[in-house]
Amino acid sequence: MKVLKGIIHVLAWICYVAIAVYAIICIPLIFGHKPLVVLSDSMEPNIKEGSIIYYKKVPKKEIKEGNIISFKISDKIVSHRVYKVDDSGFTTKGDATSTIDPVVITYDQVLGKVDSIVLPYIGYYIKTVNNHYYIVIGVVIILILEFVTSNISRKKDDDLVEETTDESTTETPKEEVTKEEPVEEETKVIETTIEKEEPEKEFKTEVFNLDEIKEVKDKEESSDKEEDEEIEIL
């Protein structure tokens, strides 16, 4: 299942790139520039076969000698360079040919003036997509499969998150029980400190008794001195 999901994911990304390329090619349509796939080599080396060019309808006076125009003749679209302009129309010629076109093109046949923008070789991609609609159907199927598999994986991840949260909530009472144990240690520490303080009290009482003994001795010595002094006076 994981291998199939990975293959679908890769194909979906290829479809996303293909759709993005197609959309980028069509963006100039917003500004009136229509794309056209070049199917012949009559304009090489400037415009290679399989390239995409853009043309736009312009007034007749803007078409001059040296410009490239796209025109319709015999239900075909041709893009050639203007060789001569006169009152009868436009005489055209392909860059790769040595002779001029036999038919003079009128302004009514002109679709537009070709822009300088040329996208080489991308025209093969556009031609393939436009001529084979089953490719579009395949892209739609792949994107639907990608959407379904991604939703399934998200649901599984959400279920795992819910299970982990449930386990964490059930384990919280155990932590409360373990927190009560250090209280006994504190009581033990208090008891040991009390036991250590008792010998200090006894030591202090012993020191106090020694002081009293010294005072008694001092009193006796002072009394003896007084007696001696009295004897000497007598």
Summary of the structure (lengths in Angstrom):
residues: 234
radius of gyration: 52.5
end to end distance: 129.6
largest distance: 173.4
contacts: 560
relative contact order: 0.09
helix: 62%
strand: 18%
